[in-house]
Amino acid sequence: MTRFDPTGPLRGRLRPPSDKSISHRAALIAAMGEGETAIKGYLDAADTRSTLAAVEALGARVEGLGVAGLEPTIRVAGVGLSGARGARIDVGNAGTLLRLLPGWLAGQEGGEWTLDGDDSIRRRPVDRIAVPLREMGARLVCREERLPPLQITGAPLQGITYEMPVASAQVKSCLLFAGLLAEGETRVIEGLPSRDHSERMLAAAGAIVRRESDSVVIEPAQRLEPGEIAIPADISSAAFFVVAALLVGGSEVVLEEVGINPTRTGLLAILSRMGAEIEVEPQGERGGEPTGRIRVRHVRPEQLQGVEVEGAEIPLAIDELPLVALVACFADGTTRIRDAAELRRKESDRILTIAAALTAMGGQVDTTEDGMEIHGAGGLRGGAIDSHGDHRIAMLGAVAGLASFQGVEVAGMDAAAVSYPGFEVDLGSLLDGGG
């Protein structure tokens, strides 16, 4: 158990770790590429190491990875779009890897691959990628028709038009990767926009990819040449400090070089509606992604109001919804989160895990099939929670402890290393007034 007690203000500046979503995609697209790709600021965490190990198993050469917690420049010598060698891939806990990689492999005729992972991964469904990939001609076998291990036998693919039943950047990216080796164009229809890192990166590497109204279209490619990819700080990691500064009295924190891609900034818009004081100063682009400086100050609980979170906001804040629920415990009134059934397919069933954690700390939470209702009471008592191996729940517990009345003990705090190995060190630097 790791304990986080109520504390004085968080103050200072910090550059959060590099973006996990972009790091995964950078390594995969570099492996698909011709020649060597330099990836500047690659996140060194458990999940992203799984992706590097996967591309090495497929035949790519990886050099330059630093020690855990740093974001080094790494170099990946790719195998080309059709050069992946057969392998058994251990994805660890990396759901992004599990769902993106099959798109690239499925169209490489003659190859055979098996993707498996830890106990958490074995509970994460792959049917949402398997169904459209099979429509394209992919040969896939999975346990109970929906769960890992996932076996892939490369086969000729045909481009399709696929309307996604649920907004998912992972499913979209998987199909775009498959479209690179398919015959004819592949069109993915999105009811609601999801994060667009794959489209940006593929276009920069030479793929023909375009947005048309509510669709993303990709054409088959002969080669990709990424050359260089630079990765901004992760807004999903920055979000924990945003919320900590918002809730802990006297705090003022500045977060530097944070990716502010509009498909990722839903949390900031939601918190602003709740009454938060957040300033975003654009700082140009890094690797084709807009970046900015985020300044956040503490506001009193009576200034925070419950809100409705639903519809188009959900995919723009899907990974930060646990933090929305935490802030809602401090706000006045009820916050309702709807249209978020995707939370049940994360590292844990996050609807149940969030509700259990907040309730254990004194919150009032009712779950629904696709979300939850949080009844604000001006704060949290504190208590003990279990991360259930979910990195975001572990870090939520830490932030809650700092802002609570009595402190919080977190079982499984080591899960934070999945995305943020240096979280406790960085948090401590802001509590010391540094950064």
Buried (B, 14 or more C-beta within 10 A) or exposed (E): EBEBEBBEBBBBBBBBBBBBBBBBBBBBBBBBBBBBBBBBBBBBBBBBBBBBBBBBBBBBEBEEBEEEBBBBBBBBBBBBBBBBEBBEBBBBBBBBBBBBBBBBBBBBEEBBBBBBBBEBBEBBBBBBBBBBBBBBBBEBEBEEEBBBBBBBBBBEBEBBEBEBEBBBBBBBBBBBBBBBBBBEBBBBBBBBBBBBBBBBBBBBBBBBBEEEEEBBBBBBBEBBEBBEBBBBBBBBBBBBBBBBBBBBBEBBBBBBBBBBBEBBBBBBBBBEEBBBBBEBEEBEEBBBBBBBBBBBBBBEBEBBBBBEBBEEBBBBBBBBBBBBBBBBBBBBEBBBBBBBBBBBBBBBBBBBBBBBBBBBBBBBBEBBEBBBBBBBBEBBBBBBBBBBBBBBBBBBBBBBBBBBEEBBBBBBBBBBBBBBBBBBEBBEBBBEEEB
